[in-house]
Amino acid sequence: QVQLVESGGGLVQPGGSLRLSCAAAGLTISRYVMRWYRQAPGMERELAAITSVGGIRNYADSVKGRFIISRDNAKNTVYLQMNSLKPEDTAVYYCNAFRQYDKSSYWGPGTQVTVSS
């Protein structure tokens, strides 16, 4: 059974940092595109960061230069390092694993990030 579990969310002041983790079980992340999405209250879920199977990374313009996505295939875990956090980064952050050849897609339950003074 596939399971993705996010952790590392919490309350942080503007300008602070957090590192989110997404631990995978039941699948091998090296075979998947790994993505971090986020959903703010009243907003649609949006893609924040993506890392391809080959390790190519892309970011939403809103987080570019502040967030870094990385993967540790040995630990079967994906990370999102978030720096210079802003109140508008407040959202539930979701991990997603996607495999192109059969379009399989798996989601974690999400972790809340709140940026506030």
C-alpha positions as CSV (number, residue, x, y, z in Angstrom):
1,Q,0.0,0.0,0.0
2,V,1.4,3.4,-1.0
3,Q,1.7,6.0,1.6
4,L,3.1,9.5,1.6
5,V,3.5,11.3,4.9
6,E,4.5,15.0,5.2
7,S,6.0,16.5,8.3
8,G,7.8,19.6,9.4
9,G,5.0,22.1,9.1
10,G,4.2,24.6,11.9
11,L,4.1,28.2,12.8
12,V,7.0,30.5,11.8
13,Q,7.6,34.2,11.8
14,P,8.0,36.1,8.5
15,G,11.5,35.8,7.3
16,G,11.9,32.4,9.0
17,S,12.6,29.0,7.5
18,L,11.1,25.6,7.6
19,R,12.0,22.2,6.1
20,L,9.2,19.9,5.0
21,S,9.8,16.2,4.6
22,C,7.7,13.7,2.6
23,A,8.5,10.1,3.5
24,A,7.2,7.5,1.0
25,A,6.3,3.9,1.6
26,G,5.1,1.3,-0.9
27,L,6.7,3.1,-3.9
28,T,10.2,4.0,-4.9
29,I,10.5,7.7,-5.4
30,S,13.4,7.4,-7.8
31,R,10.8,6.2,-10.4
32,Y,8.5,9.1,-9.8
33,V,8.3,12.8,-10.4
34,M,7.9,14.3,-7.0
35,R,6.0,17.5,-6.4
36,W,5.1,19.9,-3.6
37,Y,1.7,21.6,-3.9
38,R,0.1,24.0,-1.6
39,Q,-3.4,25.2,-0.9
40,A,-4.2,28.4,0.9
41,P,-7.7,29.0,2.5
42,G,-10.2,29.7,-0.2
43,M,-7.7,29.1,-3.0
44,E,-7.1,26.4,-5.5
45,R,-4.3,24.0,-4.9
46,E,-1.1,25.2,-6.8
47,L,2.1,23.6,-7.7
48,A,5.0,25.0,-5.7
49,A,8.0,22.9,-6.7
50,I,8.8,19.8,-8.8
51,T,11.8,17.5,-9.2
52,S,11.9,15.1,-12.1
53,V,13.2,11.6,-12.0
54,G,16.5,12.9,-13.4
55,G,16.7,15.6,-10.7
56,I,15.7,18.6,-12.7
57,R,13.9,21.1,-10.5
58,N,11.4,23.8,-11.3
59,Y,9.5,26.2,-9.1
60,A,6.5,28.5,-9.2
61,D,7.5,32.1,-9.7
62,S,6.1,32.9,-6.2
63,V,8.7,30.7,-4.5
64,K,11.6,30.8,-6.9
65,G,14.8,31.8,-5.1
66,R,13.4,31.0,-1.7
67,F,12.4,27.4,-1.8
68,I,14.5,24.4,-2.6
69,I,13.1,20.9,-3.5
70,S,15.4,17.9,-3.1
71,R,15.2,14.2,-3.0
72,D,17.1,11.5,-1.1
73,N,16.4,8.3,-3.0
74,A,18.3,6.2,-0.4
75,K,15.9,7.4,2.3
76,N,12.9,7.4,-0.1
77,T,12.2,11.0,1.1
78,V,11.6,14.3,-0.6
79,Y,12.2,17.7,1.1
80,L,11.2,21.2,0.6
81,Q,13.5,23.8,2.2
82,M,11.5,27.0,2.6
83,N,13.4,30.2,3.4
84,S,12.5,33.9,3.7
85,L,8.9,32.8,4.4
86,K,6.1,35.3,3.9
87,P,2.6,35.4,5.2
88,E,1.3,34.6,1.8
89,D,3.2,31.2,2.0
90,T,0.6,30.2,4.6
91,A,-1.1,27.0,3.3
92,V,-1.4,23.3,3.6
93,Y,1.5,21.8,1.8
94,Y,1.0,18.4,0.0
95,C,3.4,16.0,-1.4
96,N,2.6,14.2,-4.7
97,A,4.3,11.3,-6.5
98,F,3.5,11.0,-10.2
99,R,4.6,8.3,-12.7
100,Q,4.3,9.4,-16.3
101,Y,4.0,6.0,-18.0
102,D,0.8,4.9,-16.3
103,K,-0.3,8.3,-14.9
104,S,-0.4,6.9,-11.4
105,S,-0.5,9.7,-8.8
106,Y,-0.4,9.5,-5.0
107,W,-0.9,12.2,-2.4
108,G,0.0,12.7,1.2
109,P,-2.6,14.1,3.7
110,G,-0.7,17.5,3.9
111,T,1.0,19.6,6.6
112,Q,0.0,23.0,7.7
113,V,2.5,25.9,7.4
114,T,1.5,29.2,9.0
115,V,3.6,32.3,8.6
116,S,2.6,35.0,11.0
117,S,4.1,37.3,13.6
